[in-house]
């Protein structure tokens, strides 16, 4: 049996026991050590706002279809930031030198569960790098999300980049923008996160609660505005302010997971009059300009290499390491008191 985190219904989390399947040809068994909670995507299921709960995605049409749903309660084993140890390998793949052997620490996506049986191919290239703490590898996916947004921003040396949202993804983005040669203006409404943003490379921090971010960024740039803005909080008002903050013909990267109708987003204002370019960054693909050179595995491995080389510190964002038995309290804290936490990581016995 394997302990598994289950969202039973909106705002209700339980830890249940699930049977683990037998190992078959071409598979490996991984025992989970750490599993990071996504305070964005996972909370949409926790709160009941995820579009998959009342629609389904048609991969051929590339459209959401009404009157069906692709996600149903109870939702068991949600999560995409896992690190574990290989404990069993099927005999037919045991001698493949490109696959992690028994005892290796690996990162991947198998959800908040104590044990998982996976296709061995899914772990090719997913061994935790030598010298990197295993808990740091739980950031492989979220680090890739941030890096993907930075690639979409197409930052040039010396440009001013406004990063809206300084949660885990925003702080990683801030650091990656700095490494890319941009000058970061970090925006958030939580003072503690703005302090952390300075630590992660922000040149200037602005409090979104003042409601004057667009004007302040123009003053900082001699009236021009930011060259590019990355909105990664998933807030429509923040996306609107990001549009207001950029220069004429500037670019805004919408990298958040936006929920419901776009309340607070007014496209007839600065978006229209300043001819702002709005592009989406979503981890299902890379920006068109880098297709053929970048893919999922390169995003993941590049981020982990930066962490191994100590150019970025993902572990510095971990504020809570919590036993899986206390998962319900962890989700409640992230939902009701987000200012109290950045990255929450579950541990498994």
N, C-alpha and C positions, 0 to 999 in steps of 0.2 A: 504494500500500500504506500501511496505517496501523498503527503500533505499538499493540498492545492487551495489557492485563494480563489474564492468564488464570490462574484457580485450577484447576490440572490435576487435583488430587486433594487430600485433606486434608493441610495443611501443605506443599503444593508449589505455588509460584507461578512462572510463566514469562511472558516478554514475547514475544509472537508477532506476526507480520505478517499483517494481514488486508486483503483488497482493499476499497477504498471504492467504493460504488455510484455510478452515474451520477446526475446531478441530473435530477429529473422535475418536472412541473408542480406548483406549490404547495409546493416544497421550498427549503431553503437548505442550504448547506454551511458547517460551522463547523470551524475548526482550533483544537484545544485548546491552552490555555496552562497552566492549572492544574487539578488534579483532587485533591480532598481525600479521604483514606481515612477511612471510618467505622470507628472502633475497636470499634463495637458490632455493627451488622448484618453488616458484611463479615467480621468475624472468626468469626461463626457459620458462614459458608460455608467459611472457611479451616480451622476446627477440625472441621467435619463435624457440627455440632450444630443447624443450621438445620432447622426442621420441614418445610420444603419438600423436603428431600432424601429423606424417606421418606413424605410425604403430599402430597396436592394440595388446593388450596383451591377449593371449589365456590362460585362467586360468587352463584349462585341460592339455594342452601341456606344460604349463609353458614356453612359447616362445612368442616373439614378431613376429607378422605376417605382412609382407610387403603388400603394395598396399591397405591398409585400414588404418583408423585412429580412435583412441579411444577418441580423444579430438578435438573439432572443435571451431573455432571462430564464434561468440563471446563466450568467456568463462565467465560465470556469477557466482559470489559467490565463487570463489576459496579462499581457506584459511582453516587453521586447528588449530587455536589458539584463540578460542573464550571463552568469559565469559559473562554471562547474568543473568537475573532474571526471574524466572518462574512466569508467569502472568496468566496462565490458565491450569487446569488439567482436563482431561476427567473424568466424574463421575465414570466410571468403575474401575479406578485406583487411585482415590482420597484418598482412605483409606489404600493404601499399605504403611506400615511404612518404607519400604526400598527405597521408591522413594521420591525425593525432593518435598515439598509442595509449594503452591503458596507463593511467597515472597522470596523463597530461592535463593541464588546465586549459580550458577552452571557453570562448565567448560565443554568444549567438542569441537566437530568439526561440525560446520554447515556453515562455510564460512563467507565472509564479507557481511553480510546482517543484516538489522536492526531488523528483527524478523524471527523466524523459528518455524515450527511445526515439532516435532520430536517424534519418538517412545519413550514412557516413559522408556522402558528398556535401551535405550542408555544413560540415565542419572543416572542409578542405580550406586551408588558409586561415583558420580561426583559432589557432593556438595562441594563448596569451604570450606576448613577446617576453623574452628573457630580460629580467631587470625591472619589469613592470609589475606593481602590486596587483593581484587578481581583482581587487575591488575597483581599480581604475578601469579595467576592461569592461565593466558594466556600462561605461559611457560610450562604447563603440557605436551604438546606434544613434544616440542623441548627439554625439559628436559629429556623426555623418550628416545629420539634419542641419546642424549649424554650418558645417563646411559647405554643404550644398547651397545654402542661402548665400554664403559669401561668394561662391563661384557665380551664382546668378547675378550678384551685384556688380560684377565686372569692375572691381576696384582698381584704381591706378594710384601710383605713388603720390602722396601729398594731398589726396582728396579728403574732403570732410565727409564722414559717414555717420549718420544718426542711427542709433540702434534703439528701437522702441521695445521695451520689455527687458528687464534684467533678472528674470528667473534663471533657472539652470541653462536653458537654451540661449537666452540673451547674453548671459555672462560668457559662455563659450564663444558666442558670435563676436562679442566685444574683443576678446583676446585674439581670435582668428583674423578679425579685421586689422587689428594692430600689427599682427605678423605679416599681413598682406600689404602694409605700407600706408594704410588709411589712418586718419586722425579721428578718433571716436568721440562722438557726443552721445552719452548714454542717458536714456530717459526711462524713468519709472516713477511710481507713486509711493514706493516703500523706501524710507530713508536708509534702512540697513542694506538694501540691495544696491543703492547708489554708492554707498561706502565700499561695498564689495566690487562694484564696477571699476572704481579707481584702482583697486588692487589688481584687477584683470586687464588693465590697459587703457581705460577711458581717460581722455585728456580733459574732458569737461563732463559734468553731470548736471542734469536738469530735472526738477521735480514736476512731474506731470500734473500734480494737483493745482499748480498755479494757473494752468490754462493758457499759458503764453509761450509754449515751447516753440511754435513756428516763428514768432517774433524774435525770441531770444536767439534762435539759431541764425536768423538773418543778421542780427546785430553782431554775432560772432564771426560772420563771414562777409563783412562789409556790404551787407544788403543782398548778397547773392543767393543765399540759401545753401543747404547741404547739396553736395554733388549726387549723393544717393542716400536713401534711407532704407533700413531693413526693419520691418514690423514683424516681430516674432512672438508676440504675446497672445494673439488671437482675439484682440479687442477691436471692434469696429471704430469706436472713437479714436483709439490710438492709430489705426490705419488712416483715418481722416487727418489726424494731426501730422502724420508722416508725410502725407501728400502736401499739406500746407508748408512743411518744413523744407522741401527741396527746391532747387533752382528751376528756372524756366527750362523746359526740356529735360529736367532731372528724372531720375529713375527711383521707383519705389518697389522693393521686393516684399511681397506679401507671403510670409513664411509661417504664419500662425494657422491654427485649425479653427476657423471661424464657425460659430454656431448660430442657427436661426437667421432671422431677417437682419439686414444691415442697418440697424438703428444707430444713428450717429454718423453714418457715412453719406456725404453729400457730394455727388459727382458733378453737380452743376457749378460748383464753386472753383476752388483753385485747380482741381484736376482738369477741368475744361479750359480755364483761362490761361493756365501755365503749360498746357500741353504735356502733362506729366506722363511718363511711361510707367505703366503698372504691370509687373510680371509676377507670376506665381512660382514659388519654390516648394516642391513637394517631394518627399523622399522616394516616391515611386519611380522617379526618373531624374536625370541630370539635365542641366541647362543645355539647350540646343547647340550652343557654340562649342561645347566640349564633348558632345556625343562622339564616341569612337575612341576617345582618350581616357575618359573617366567613366566609372561604373560604380555599383554599390560596394564591391569589395575594395576598390581603390579608395573610396571615401573612408570606409571603416579603417583600413590599414594605415592610411595617411594620418588620420587622427590619432590612432594608437602609437604610431611612430613619433609624432610630435609629443605625446605624453611621455613616452619612453625616454626621449631626448630632453625632457624637462622644459620644453618650450611652452607647454600648457599644463595646468595642474587641475585635472578633474576631481581628484580626491579632496581638494580644498573646498569643493562645493557640497560635500557630504556633511549634512548636519545631524542626521539621525541614522543609526544602524539598529534595527528593531527585529526581534525574533518574529518569525512568521505567525506565531500564535497571537501576536498583537496587531495583526494586519488591519483589523477593523478600526482600531484607534488611530492608526497611521493615516488611513483614508479620511477619517473624520477631521483630523488635524489639517491635512492638506486642503480639504474642502472649506472648513470654517475659519481656520487661522493660518492662511497661507504665508503671512508675514513671519511665522515662527519657524519656517523650514525652507530649505532649498532642496537638495536631493535627499530623499529617504530611500534607504536600502534595506530590504528584508534579508534575514539570514535563515538558513535551514539547518536543522540538526543533522 
